[in-house]
Amino acid sequence: MLPLIVLCSFLSLFLLPPVNLAAVNDDEYLKLPLLRKSPFPSPTQSLALDTRRLHFLSLRRKPVPFVKSPVVSGASSGSGQYFVDLRIGQPPQSLLLIADTGSDLVWVKCSACRNCSLHSPGTVFFPRHSSTFSPAHCYDPICRLVPEPGRAPKCNHTRIHSTCPYEYAYADGSLTSGLFARETTTLKTSSGREAYLKSVAFGCGFRISGQSVSGTSFNGAHGVMGLGRGPISFASQLGRRFGNKFSYCLMDYTLSPPPTSYLIIGDGGGGVRSDAVSKLSFTPLLTNPLSPTFYYVRLKSIFVNGAKLRIDPSVWEIDDSGNGGTVVDSGTTLAFLAEPAYRSVIAAVRRRIRLPIAAEVTPGFDLCVNISGVSKPEKIMPRLKFELAGGALFVPPPRNYFIETEEQIQCLAIQSVNPKVGFSVIGNLMQQGFLFEFDRDRSRLGFSRRGCALP
């Protein structure tokens, strides 16, 4: 039997036709700025939101056929969101969407209003104002790729205007529902020209309720741009036209002024120099049939100051229930390690720390140090190194895993997770300053510390 994600990809070739593009040359790619919104959550708030997000994501692993499986956005319950300014419709309407590698669906908040004075421009999509809005019909093959409401009317194949309703229920009871449709989007290419992407499939959400999609954790977003591995994600829809890969550089958003991060759709090497791309280290992307959306990698071992920790290799495996493994996720801020590995890491770091332990730790964190009077604490922090399958070594700088939680206090930004009910995560803080390339055709993840220079 084919793995679920392979089956999804195969069937999507027939159910979801490729996106039509205008004014794009073969050597161009799409370049989208990734934005952050302030005020940023505190480290304690980030931890709480990350924990909530991972709890919801862990509830999604269910052995059900892909056409019935809910495509639930993980970003909505996360804290470390990066936003994409998506221009949708004709004439274009600009909306901020969360860029999320942990979900598949592209959806936006919609309004069917006739007198739209109650909605400010840029806060909701108005289908009536777009000449290219095209609702999918219930008998359209793409309608099989999204879950329908429990009380959806039976599809009438003889009616021309029988639409395709969808409904996405979140683990906490939040809901987004509406019509699945196609629309034209306008994006910038690497040459600075505009590209018109026709027939992009997305959810037009007329009913949105619950904390996950409308509360403070959503941080004012107007929808989600799913970049997962499923057939209806933004990356999948555009993939065949742009080399079936995407990449990004997440810059340090604590800098002032914050540098711009970029999401690249296509074979652009992250929009950076070719020599940076040639320095990429690669590790295979794994598939988890019970979690086909996520980008899994195999973590083999961890080193602290060059010393390999004694961690049972089985800690990193994906079990028969779909639990365990390691996910690269743009919507989670901190890093999470399987509990046995976490205990080894924190013990090794504590033994090698050359700074005084803080008298009181920041709530939610297990190891904090006092950096008072130290001009460059990162120079004396213990160094972590992660060995991945294929021989790739991921060596983040200390600022990617020690963060300032209070004045003159820094804490280890790694948390534990029970591998029997969850998975390890390489969050966006750990990814900062690296070029990450998701090569879906070759099923591999590339990364390099070169290539994230300011444009």
Backbone torsions as a table, in degrees:
resi	resn	phi	psi	omega
1	MET	NA	135.3	-179.5
2	LEU	-67.4	142.1	172.2
3	PRO	-56.2	149.8	-174.5
4	LEU	-57.3	-42.1	-176.3
5	ILE	-69.9	-30.8	176.7
6	VAL	-68.8	-42.5	178.3
7	LEU	-61.5	-42.6	178.7
8	CYS	-59.8	-47.5	-177.0
9	SER	-63.9	-40.7	-179.0
10	PHE	-63.9	-49.1	-177.9
11	LEU	-68.5	-29.0	-178.8
12	SER	-65.3	-23.4	177.6
13	LEU	-61.9	-29.0	-178.1
14	PHE	-98.7	-32.9	-175.9
15	LEU	-83.2	-31.4	-174.5
16	LEU	-124.8	100.1	-179.3
17	PRO	-65.2	155.6	-178.4
18	PRO	-64.3	150.2	178.4
19	VAL	-67.2	135.3	175.5
20	ASN	-82.1	139.5	-178.7
21	LEU	-127.0	147.2	176.3
22	ALA	-127.1	144.7	174.6
23	ALA	64.5	38.6	176.3
24	VAL	-127.0	125.8	176.8
25	ASN	-83.5	162.6	-177.2
26	ASP	-63.7	-28.1	-176.9
27	ASP	-94.0	9.3	-179.0
28	GLU	-99.5	160.6	174.7
29	TYR	-140.9	168.5	-179.5
30	LEU	-91.6	137.6	-177.8
31	LYS	-127.6	110.8	-175.0
32	LEU	-116.7	122.0	175.0
33	PRO	-62.6	138.4	173.8
34	LEU	-101.4	126.0	-172.6
35	LEU	-111.0	151.9	171.4
36	ARG	-115.9	148.2	178.1
37	LYS	-112.1	135.0	178.0
38	SER	-101.9	159.2	1.4
39	PRO	-75.8	145.8	178.8
40	PHE	-76.4	149.1	177.6
41	PRO	-66.9	150.2	175.8
42	SER	-68.5	162.2	177.7
43	PRO	-55.5	-39.3	179.0
44	THR	-66.3	-39.8	176.7
45	GLN	-65.8	-40.4	178.1
46	SER	-59.9	-43.1	179.6
47	LEU	-61.6	-45.0	-178.9
48	ALA	-63.1	-43.1	-179.3
49	LEU	-70.5	-38.1	176.6
50	ASP	-61.6	-45.4	-179.1
51	THR	-61.6	-40.8	178.4
52	ARG	-64.1	-43.0	-180.0
53	ARG	-61.0	-50.0	-176.9
54	LEU	-64.3	-34.0	176.2
55	HIS	-62.1	-44.5	180.0
56	PHE	-66.4	-42.4	-179.3
57	LEU	-62.8	-37.0	-178.9
58	SER	-66.8	-21.9	179.7
59	LEU	-80.5	-6.4	-175.0
60	ARG	-87.5	-10.5	-176.7
61	ARG	-79.3	100.3	-179.5
62	LYS	-134.6	133.0	-178.9
63	PRO	-77.6	76.9	-179.0
64	VAL	-126.1	157.6	178.5
65	PRO	-59.3	147.3	-172.3
66	PHE	-63.4	-30.6	-177.9
67	VAL	-71.4	-15.1	178.6
68	LYS	-105.7	-11.7	-173.9
69	SER	-71.2	129.3	177.6
70	PRO	-67.0	134.8	175.9
71	VAL	-99.4	93.3	-171.4
72	VAL	-101.7	130.7	179.9
73	SER	-70.4	125.9	173.9
74	GLY	-79.1	-26.6	-174.2
75	ALA	-63.0	-30.1	-173.6
76	SER	-63.0	-24.4	-179.9
77	SER	-111.2	20.3	179.3
78	GLY	-102.2	178.3	-177.2
79	SER	-121.6	-23.5	-173.4
80	GLY	-100.3	54.9	-171.8
81	GLN	-75.9	142.1	166.5
82	TYR	-113.0	135.4	-172.8
83	PHE	-107.9	146.0	173.7
84	VAL	-115.6	133.4	176.2
85	ASP	-86.4	102.1	-177.9
86	LEU	-99.2	128.6	177.1
87	ARG	-101.7	115.6	-171.5
88	ILE	-125.9	141.5	179.2
89	GLY	92.2	172.8	175.2
90	GLN	-134.3	116.4	-2.2
91	PRO	-66.7	157.0	-173.3
92	PRO	-64.4	140.6	172.2
93	GLN	-116.9	126.7	-175.1
94	SER	-90.0	130.6	177.9
95	LEU	-137.4	147.0	177.2
96	LEU	-92.5	120.2	178.3
97	LEU	-114.8	145.5	175.1
98	ILE	-76.6	125.7	175.0
99	ALA	-82.2	118.1	-169.9
100	ASP	-136.0	112.5	175.8
101	THR	-76.7	-5.3	-178.5
102	GLY	-98.6	14.2	177.7
103	SER	-150.2	166.1	-176.6
104	ASP	-108.8	-40.2	-170.6
105	LEU	-69.2	138.0	166.0
106	VAL	-97.7	121.2	177.6
107	TRP	-145.3	152.8	179.8
108	VAL	-134.4	156.2	173.4
109	LYS	-72.7	131.9	-177.4
110	CYS	-123.0	159.1	175.3
111	SER	-138.8	133.9	177.7
112	ALA	-96.9	19.4	-174.3
113	CYS	-63.0	150.8	171.4
114	ARG	-96.4	-46.4	173.1
115	ASN	-99.3	100.8	-168.7
116	CYS	-96.1	23.9	-177.4
117	SER	-68.0	-18.5	-179.4
118	LEU	-76.6	-16.0	-177.9
119	HIS	-110.0	128.0	176.3
120	SER	-74.0	145.5	176.4
121	PRO	-58.1	141.7	178.8
122	GLY	83.5	10.3	178.6
123	THR	-114.9	-14.5	-177.6
124	VAL	-158.9	152.9	178.4
125	PHE	-92.6	132.4	179.4
126	PHE	-105.5	98.9	-179.8
127	PRO	-58.8	-34.7	-178.5
128	ARG	-64.1	-22.0	-177.6
129	HIS	-90.8	1.1	-178.0
130	SER	-112.2	131.8	-180.0
131	SER	-81.4	-9.6	-175.5
132	THR	-111.9	4.0	179.4
133	PHE	-67.5	128.5	-176.2
134	SER	-137.6	100.4	178.0
135	PRO	-62.2	138.9	175.0
136	ALA	-73.6	146.8	177.2
137	HIS	-86.5	152.9	-176.9
138	CYS	-63.6	-22.8	178.0
139	TYR	-95.3	3.2	175.1
140	ASP	-68.9	135.8	-179.7
141	PRO	-54.1	-31.8	-177.9
142	ILE	-69.3	-18.2	179.5
143	CYS	-67.0	-19.7	178.3
144	ARG	-75.3	-11.0	-176.5
145	LEU	-89.7	-4.8	-179.4
146	VAL	-126.7	147.0	179.5
147	PRO	-73.4	140.4	-179.1
148	GLU	-96.4	158.2	177.7
149	PRO	-60.2	152.3	-178.8
150	GLY	-62.0	-31.2	-178.9
151	ARG	-111.0	33.4	-179.3
152	ALA	-67.7	139.6	177.3
153	PRO	-64.9	150.0	179.8
154	LYS	-63.3	136.6	-176.9
155	CYS	-65.5	127.9	177.6
156	ASN	-101.2	104.3	-175.6
157	HIS	-69.4	-13.8	-177.6
158	THR	-92.3	-13.5	-178.6
159	ARG	-90.5	132.1	-178.0
160	ILE	-69.1	-34.6	-172.8
161	HIS	-103.9	31.4	174.8
162	SER	-80.1	107.2	-173.4
163	THR	-82.9	173.3	-178.8
164	CYS	-106.7	96.3	179.6
165	PRO	-78.7	149.0	174.7
166	TYR	-134.5	160.4	176.3
167	GLU	-151.0	126.7	179.4
168	TYR	-117.5	113.9	178.9
169	ALA	-100.4	129.6	179.5
170	TYR	-90.2	162.7	-175.2
171	ALA	-61.8	-26.0	-178.6
172	ASP	-94.5	9.2	178.8
173	GLY	94.4	-5.1	176.2
174	SER	-65.8	159.5	-170.8
175	LEU	-147.8	139.9	165.5
176	THR	-133.2	127.5	-179.0
177	SER	-144.9	158.4	-178.8
178	GLY	168.5	-137.6	-178.2
179	LEU	-116.5	138.6	171.6
180	PHE	-85.1	134.9	-170.8
181	ALA	-148.8	176.7	173.3
182	ARG	-121.4	148.6	-177.8
183	GLU	-155.9	162.2	175.6
184	THR	-92.1	134.1	174.6
185	THR	-117.5	152.9	-179.3
186	THR	-120.1	120.6	-177.3
187	LEU	-133.8	157.7	178.5
188	LYS	-83.9	141.5	174.5
189	THR	-97.2	175.4	-178.7
190	SER	-62.9	-22.6	179.8
191	SER	-88.6	-2.0	-179.2
192	GLY	92.1	-5.0	178.9
193	ARG	-81.7	164.0	178.3
194	GLU	-91.8	137.7	175.6
195	ALA	-113.4	134.7	178.9
196	TYR	-104.3	114.4	-177.6
197	LEU	-102.4	111.5	-175.6
198	LYS	-94.0	151.1	174.0
199	SER	63.2	37.1	172.5
200	VAL	-75.1	125.3	-179.0
201	ALA	-82.7	134.2	-177.8
202	PHE	-155.6	163.3	175.9
203	GLY	-93.8	127.4	177.1
204	CYS	-100.5	100.0	-171.2
205	GLY	-86.9	108.3	178.4
206	PHE	-91.6	-23.0	178.9
207	ARG	-121.9	117.7	-178.5
208	ILE	-135.1	123.3	-177.4
209	SER	-149.5	152.6	177.2
210	GLY	106.1	158.1	-174.8
211	GLN	-62.1	-36.0	-173.5
212	SER	-66.9	-29.5	-174.6
213	VAL	-117.1	3.5	179.1
214	SER	-144.3	-5.4	-177.1
215	GLY	-87.5	-167.9	-176.4
216	THR	-64.4	-29.8	-179.2
217	SER	-67.4	-21.7	178.2
218	PHE	-80.2	-16.3	170.4
219	ASN	54.6	39.1	173.9
220	GLY	77.4	12.4	178.8
221	ALA	-70.0	159.8	-179.4
222	HIS	-110.9	10.2	-179.8
223	GLY	157.9	-168.5	-176.6
224	VAL	-134.2	135.7	170.8
225	MET	-102.0	97.9	-180.0
226	GLY	-71.2	128.8	-179.8
227	LEU	-116.6	16.9	-177.0
228	GLY	-70.4	-170.0	-172.1
229	ARG	-92.5	-1.2	-179.4
230	GLY	-75.1	164.5	-172.6
231	PRO	-69.1	-20.5	-177.4
232	ILE	-100.7	5.1	179.1
233	SER	-69.9	160.0	179.0
234	PHE	-60.5	-41.4	-179.7
235	ALA	-64.5	-38.6	-179.3
236	SER	-70.9	-41.9	-177.2
237	GLN	-64.7	-36.9	-178.9
238	LEU	-94.3	-9.8	-170.4
239	GLY	-58.3	-46.2	-174.9
240	ARG	-64.8	-27.8	179.4
241	ARG	-81.8	-26.1	-174.7
242	PHE	-119.6	38.8	173.0
243	GLY	78.6	5.8	177.6
244	ASN	54.1	44.2	175.6
245	LYS	-148.4	155.8	172.0
246	PHE	-143.6	161.8	-177.7
247	SER	-149.5	163.2	175.0
248	TYR	-156.1	158.0	169.8
249	CYS	-121.4	120.3	177.5
250	LEU	-98.5	109.4	-178.0
251	MET	-82.5	161.9	-179.0
252	ASP	-69.3	106.1	-175.3
253	TYR	-77.4	-4.3	177.6
254	THR	-83.6	-10.6	178.5
255	LEU	-70.5	155.1	179.0
256	SER	-129.2	120.7	-5.5
257	PRO	-72.7	150.4	-177.4
258	PRO	-67.3	132.5	176.9
259	PRO	-70.3	161.5	-178.0
260	THR	-87.0	131.2	171.4
261	SER	-94.7	157.0	-178.0
262	TYR	-132.3	141.7	169.0
263	LEU	-104.8	125.2	-178.3
264	ILE	-111.7	123.3	173.5
265	ILE	-102.1	110.7	-179.8
266	GLY	125.4	-176.1	-174.6
267	ASP	-89.9	59.8	-177.5
268	GLY	-104.2	2.6	-178.8
269	GLY	59.1	30.4	179.9
270	GLY	77.8	12.0	-179.4
271	GLY	72.1	29.0	-175.2
272	VAL	-124.2	-178.3	-177.2
273	ARG	-64.2	148.4	-178.7
274	SER	-63.9	-28.9	-179.9
275	ASP	-68.3	-28.3	176.3
276	ALA	-68.7	-40.5	179.6
277	VAL	-64.6	-36.8	-179.1
278	SER	-67.9	-16.2	-179.5
279	LYS	-93.5	5.1	-179.1
280	LEU	-64.0	138.2	169.0
281	SER	-98.2	140.8	-174.8
282	PHE	-119.4	144.2	172.6
283	THR	-136.2	144.8	-178.0
284	PRO	-64.5	145.0	169.3
285	LEU	-88.5	130.7	-179.0
286	LEU	-96.7	159.3	176.0
287	THR	-112.7	141.3	174.3
288	ASN	-122.3	106.0	-175.6
289	PRO	-55.6	-25.5	-179.5
290	LEU	-91.4	-7.0	174.4
291	SER	-139.9	68.6	-171.8
292	PRO	-70.6	-11.3	-178.3
293	THR	-76.3	-36.5	-164.8
294	PHE	-81.6	156.3	176.4
295	TYR	-97.1	99.4	-179.3
296	TYR	-92.2	142.2	170.4
297	VAL	-127.9	161.2	179.3
298	ARG	-99.5	111.5	175.5
299	LEU	-87.6	123.6	-173.9
300	LYS	-100.7	-40.9	-177.6
301	SER	-161.0	162.7	179.1
302	ILE	-128.3	139.0	178.2
303	PHE	-118.1	143.2	172.2
304	VAL	-123.0	117.7	-174.8
305	ASN	51.4	40.4	175.8
306	GLY	85.3	-9.8	-179.2
307	ALA	-93.0	124.4	-179.9
308	LYS	-74.9	130.7	-179.2
309	LEU	-82.3	147.8	178.5
310	ARG	-84.6	96.2	-179.1
311	ILE	-126.9	127.1	179.1
312	ASP	-60.7	125.5	-178.9
313	PRO	-56.0	-26.3	-179.3
314	SER	-64.9	-18.5	178.9
315	VAL	-59.5	-30.6	-173.6
316	TRP	-93.2	-3.8	-173.3
317	GLU	-79.5	152.3	171.9
318	ILE	-88.8	123.6	-176.2
319	ASP	-86.3	-179.5	-175.5
320	ASP	-66.4	-18.5	178.4
321	SER	-91.0	2.5	179.8
322	GLY	84.6	7.0	178.8
323	ASN	-88.7	163.3	179.6
324	GLY	84.2	-167.9	-176.3
325	GLY	82.9	179.1	-178.1
326	THR	-131.1	129.5	-176.1
327	VAL	-114.9	138.0	170.9
328	VAL	-93.4	118.1	-169.7
329	ASP	-134.4	125.3	-179.6
330	SER	-80.8	-14.9	-174.5
331	GLY	-96.9	-2.7	176.0
332	THR	-106.5	136.2	-175.8
333	THR	-80.8	-56.5	-173.5
334	LEU	-85.2	174.8	174.0
335	ALA	-98.5	146.2	178.1
336	PHE	-128.5	133.3	179.0
337	LEU	-122.4	146.5	175.1
338	ALA	-52.8	140.0	-168.8
339	GLU	-51.5	-45.2	178.7
340	PRO	-61.2	-38.6	178.2
341	ALA	-69.5	-39.9	179.6
342	TYR	-59.9	-44.2	179.7
343	ARG	-60.0	-39.8	178.7
344	SER	-66.9	-42.0	-178.3
345	VAL	-65.7	-48.8	-176.0
346	ILE	-66.8	-33.8	177.3
347	ALA	-67.4	-42.4	-179.4
348	ALA	-67.4	-40.3	179.0
349	VAL	-66.3	-42.2	180.0
350	ARG	-60.9	-39.1	-179.9
351	ARG	-67.3	-30.3	-173.2
352	ARG	-101.5	-1.2	-178.4
353	ILE	-70.7	136.2	-178.7
354	ARG	-111.7	19.7	178.2
355	LEU	-120.3	152.5	-179.5
356	PRO	-65.8	136.2	176.3
357	ILE	-67.6	136.4	-179.4
358	ALA	-62.1	140.9	-179.5
359	ALA	-60.7	-37.2	177.4
360	GLU	-131.9	127.5	179.8
361	VAL	-79.8	151.2	174.8
362	THR	-67.2	135.0	-178.2
363	PRO	-51.4	130.8	178.6
364	GLY	96.2	-13.1	-178.2
365	PHE	-114.1	144.0	-173.9
366	ASP	-96.4	-20.6	-177.4
367	LEU	-138.8	114.5	179.8
368	CYS	-131.0	146.5	-179.1
369	VAL	-126.5	155.1	178.2
370	ASN	-96.0	121.0	-177.1
371	ILE	-106.5	18.3	-179.8
372	SER	-57.7	130.5	176.6
373	GLY	79.2	2.2	179.1
374	VAL	-103.6	117.2	-174.3
375	SER	-72.1	-39.1	-178.6
376	LYS	-132.9	77.3	-176.5
377	PRO	-63.1	-27.4	-178.2
378	GLU	-63.9	-21.1	-179.2
379	LYS	-70.1	-23.4	-176.3
380	ILE	-117.0	9.1	176.4
381	MET	-74.5	148.4	172.3
382	PRO	-59.2	143.6	-177.3
383	ARG	-101.8	130.3	178.0
384	LEU	-101.1	145.6	175.7
385	LYS	-140.1	133.1	-178.0
386	PHE	-114.7	123.9	176.6
387	GLU	-95.0	125.7	-179.2
388	LEU	-110.3	164.8	178.6
389	ALA	-58.5	146.8	-178.4
390	GLY	87.2	3.2	178.3
391	GLY	85.4	4.2	-179.6
392	ALA	-73.4	138.7	178.3
393	LEU	-115.5	122.9	177.7
394	PHE	-103.4	114.0	-174.6
395	VAL	-122.9	84.0	-179.9
396	PRO	-75.1	151.2	175.6
397	PRO	-72.8	157.9	-178.3
398	PRO	-55.0	-30.0	-179.1
399	ARG	-66.5	-13.6	177.4
400	ASN	-83.4	-11.9	179.4
401	TYR	-136.8	0.1	166.7
402	PHE	-118.5	119.5	-176.8
403	ILE	-124.1	150.5	179.0
404	GLU	-78.0	117.3	-179.1
405	THR	-101.1	-26.5	174.9
406	GLU	-145.9	172.6	180.0
407	GLU	-61.3	123.3	178.5
408	GLN	66.1	17.5	177.8
409	ILE	-124.5	127.7	174.4
410	GLN	-121.5	141.8	-177.7
411	CYS	-124.7	152.1	176.3
412	LEU	-70.4	117.4	-173.7
413	ALA	-90.1	48.0	176.2
414	ILE	-127.8	137.6	-177.9
415	GLN	-124.4	164.2	179.0
416	SER	-96.1	153.2	175.5
417	VAL	-141.1	144.2	177.9
418	ASN	-78.2	112.3	-176.2
419	PRO	-65.5	-13.8	179.8
420	LYS	-79.1	-16.1	179.7
421	VAL	-131.6	4.4	-178.0
422	GLY	-153.1	-160.2	-179.2
423	PHE	-147.6	159.2	175.7
424	SER	-75.0	153.1	-175.5
425	VAL	-137.4	132.8	167.0
426	ILE	-97.1	100.1	-174.2
427	GLY	-81.6	179.5	-173.2
428	ASN	-71.6	-23.8	176.3
429	LEU	-66.4	-42.7	178.4
430	MET	-66.9	-24.5	-177.7
431	GLN	-85.3	-11.8	-173.1
432	GLN	-58.8	137.4	177.8
433	GLY	84.4	2.1	178.5
434	PHE	-113.0	145.2	167.2
435	LEU	-84.9	123.1	176.4
436	PHE	-113.6	128.7	178.7
437	GLU	-120.2	121.1	178.9
438	PHE	-98.2	98.9	-178.1
439	ASP	-94.1	98.9	-172.4
440	ARG	-77.5	-31.8	178.3
441	ASP	-65.5	-42.8	-179.1
442	ARG	-91.8	-0.7	179.5
443	SER	51.0	57.7	179.5
444	ARG	-145.9	154.8	176.8
445	LEU	-113.9	126.4	176.5
446	GLY	-109.5	148.0	177.9
447	PHE	-151.1	152.2	180.0
448	SER	-160.2	145.3	175.1
449	ARG	-79.4	-10.5	175.7
450	ARG	-94.3	145.2	176.9
451	GLY	110.3	-2.5	178.6
452	CYS	-108.0	25.3	176.6
453	ALA	-65.4	152.8	-179.6
454	LEU	-61.1	133.9	-179.5
455	PRO	-69.8	NA	NA
